[in-house]
Amino acid sequence: MTTSLSGSGSGTQTPGREPTGSRPARRASSHDAPITLTGLAVKVILLGLTAGIAVWAAFPLIDAERWAGLALLLATTAGLFYLYLTRRHVPAKYLVPGTLFLIAFQIVPVLYTASTAFTNFGDGHRGTKDAAIVAIQIASVKQVPGSSEYALSVATQGDPATGALVFLVSDPQTGKVSAGDASGLRELDAADVTVAAGGKVTAAEGYTVLNVGQASARSEEITALVVPTDSGALRSSGLSRAYEGKAVRAYDKGCDCIRDAESGKTWTADADTGAFVAADGERLAQGWKVNVGLRNFSRVLTDPDISGPFFGTLLWNFAFALGSTGFTFVLGMAIALALHSPRMRGTNIYRVLLILPYAMPSFAMLLVWRDMFNTDFGLINNLFGLGVDWFGQDWSARVAVILVQLWLGYPYMFLVATGALQAIPRELTEATSVDGASAWQSFRSVTLPLLLVALSPLLISSFAFNFNNFNAIYLTTEGGPFPADNPTSGATDLLITYTYRLAFGAQGAEYGLAAAVSIFIFTIVAVVSAVSFRRTRQQEEVYS
């Protein structure tokens, strides 16, 4: 009897091949997901934008010879292209964009602010020492006997009202036309300009020549513009003439000082402060940026003109942040409790009405409230028959801003408290009632602790927000009222508005000092938040 070995069953095996029934099925992978046409188009567009931004950012780095920055830019761009042109590293595709934005918009600004706090960066101390010397020499240019004079036309590159100013001058001897700005003179092609009789330029390719009215509107800028030349500098004399003057002050490398040729006075370079200082203590306005170590921080703590306002402002800052957060929480929670009662009818209508302040733009509402507190025409005084100068006295101004914050902030607390109350089981409060507890005892022992556990992170974030609530102060009182002897620190100033006035005030910007105050603000808020979050975790452990 012959047995067949060529059956077609599943056990059939051909030498050198796997059994047809034992081969495992291949799992589908995310790498095998088909790329749709839309997805491909989006990827191409985004990578094209990335390449465009990289090219745009590369040229300034090359001009400034920032090779380390250029290398970092190229490495980042290449890394992004590799990441999104391969099917590998799927988690990184989601993490990298957020990380880059975190670095660009959080870490870099914080590090830059911290580094600025250790310098004297500000008005008169923005550039290098060489740039300061050039600026001092150019600013001292005066017309001297025999100075060359030129017919002047004032032009701009772009909008006549806002474009960069340019002097168009023609040499009376050679007839050549040149364009000059703060970077120097450059000769123009004769075919590109139109010159009237007398040498005045009436048209030039790439420039907009200003008429008398347009030039008059920018007369201060025209007077301030100084164009460096090989033998001095070019300045305007009116709107139609320019002269090439000589610098009265010059830098002497031997003594590292600035000498005035007319008076003979000298200003010696002070490397510690980044300024040229005379023997009598006079400083030239133009200096340069230097590292000052901890000097800005010590000024905040020890300089009476700064430390006094700083610590006074700090106390009010805490009072404002605590008052704004505490009062809005109490009012919002009280309203939420009232509407949470099962005996309350029409709660939806009440809720819509109560959140209206939260739905309105706070920027506009702050300006409206400022007018409502007007002494003579404000709604508050007229409605209640008062004659209070709300923004003229320290404490009335502080009460006013707290009231404004209460109106703006309670809807938010009402919303979050309503959500937290709905998450608390009614059985807990009913159990306390069965045990004979009063409504107050039930609220104090059960409802409030559970609310605080749920809302503590929001209260901490609200405190941090109010601690730096620039708009609430600047749009209502602008930090005032101010004492007669100190126009930089007002009764309602927060540290953030005080810092803003230091950085951008009319008395000259002090970015280094403002950055130091910002570091103090960051440290205070970070410490308060850390301590509060630790106590919150302890509460969660108790009630969990």
Order of alpha helices (4+ residues) and beta strands (2+ residues): alpha-alpha-alpha-alpha-alpha-beta-beta-beta-beta-beta-beta-beta-beta-alpha-alpha-beta-beta-beta-beta-beta-beta-beta-alpha-alpha-alpha-alpha-alpha-alpha-alpha-alpha-alpha-alpha-alpha-alpha-alpha
